[in-house]
Amino acid sequence: MSAGVLTSAMHFESAADPKVEYTAMLLGATGNVGGQILDQLVQSPLCKKVVVVTRRNVAELANPKVRQVVVNMDTLEAELAPHARGVDIAFAAFGVGKGSAKMADEEVRRIEITYPTAFASAARAGGARVLAMMTSAGANSQSSTKYLRNMGDKEKKSEELAFDFLGLYRPAMILGNSNTPSALGLVMPLIHWAMPSRLHSIHKNDLARAMVAQSEQALLALAQGKGPAAPAVKILEYMEMEPFFVAQDRRAT
């Protein structure tokens, strides 16, 4: 079901708008995009607490707003359940990406699909109304490309959980991360004119900002009773994420 109907109801710019504080839960905080999502959440005056799900304690994530929950990923859902109570928004930016070619298919699917789905399921059971799930441009469970097929399966599993609002974020090449040569940050925007918009490169900061801002807007609309009566799914490709971009925040990494 399209969530376009939410757009007109979501405005955080006006000082007259009511504010909705929330608790977030994040999977993937030690990754390139997940780290930026965590920064956005810590800086947001609306986010009062972030439950960060990790496989080990990470000292660098320490912050008064952050509560780390260390889990065994193979029993993630059961272990996370008591910590997910009261969560409003869940963010999943977790996976191995296109560098998974040398890994066994079963291991790739466990990381790309099983773990994020278990995380999302725990969040939903804990009361979360909004899920932001990072997948990929071209995600399609019927694709002949294994990576895109996995991304499509991840999306289908997310939809089955029936969040009140599910945002599926489909970046193409992600700039500013440790896996992408910095020179591409200069080259890629120069050839965007020749590419379909859904394949435009996106800086990790812009992607993180879009995921947090859209999720906050969706939660506000739901809290105001302006969201759809049934679960809504919104696919966000480059053009849908672009309104959230902040050029000066594309810091070199």
Buried (B, 14 or more C-beta within 10 A) or exposed (E): EEBEBBBEBBEEEEEEEEEBEBBBBBBBBBBBBBBBBBBBBBEBEBBEBBBBBBEEEBEEBEBEBBBBBEBEBEEBBEBBBEBBEEBBBBBBBBBBBEEBEEBEEEEBBBBBBBBBBBBBBBBBBBEBBBBBBBBBBBBBBEBEEEBBBBBBBBBEBBBEBEBBBBBBBBBBBBBBBEEBEEEEBEEBEEEEEEEEEBBBBBBBBBBBBBBBBBBBBBBBBBBEEEBBEEBBBBBBBBEBBBEBBEEEBBEEB
